[in-house]
């Protein structure tokens, strides 16, 4: 493993309570913002503990968020980008990411509704994936609006501060790799930070050019089924 070139992405859980004007006090949703922050590191102290061989199909680790969808998450994609990606290629990469989870359970977790001009990050009744500006240091941010343990809206913004790729190019973030991980949050899964969980999709760090999170591990699938059943 080329650990010397590993770029780590940390995820920060930042619960923020909001009270949208259009929603009554009793049903005001809370917002959880899940950021992937870039942390350039060329030698984590514990790096040597990461399994050198892919053990994702025998690793049963997973962690659940304190809330989940109880209905199918209908979602829209805003394919507008500055990377020269066609609309159909963007839609393909993102719908494949969602389908990677959906095919592992009989529950219809995701349902793609079409393209939109809406932006991710506003509580508007639409679950949207879009590119958009976010502060430097954060690769992607997932917004989860919830009441009690029930998610009512989820958006994911891919930060235009960074370069993106559809095929795992070096020094760029792979759309399918990052979106498969982010959709894991939509599924109610939390990040894993132990080095031994490196090969799982829900491992809380990622690197440029990485594509292995496109494929779910045993623990990722167990977590999904803990939420949605077989
Ligand atoms: Zn994450």
Boltz pocket constraint, residues with backbone or C-beta under 6 A from the ligand:
constraints:
  - pocket:
      binder: B
      contacts: [[A, 11], [A, 34], [A, 35], [A, 181], [A, 182], [A, 185], [A, 190], [A, 191], [A, 202], [A, 203], [A, 204]]
      max_distance: 6.0
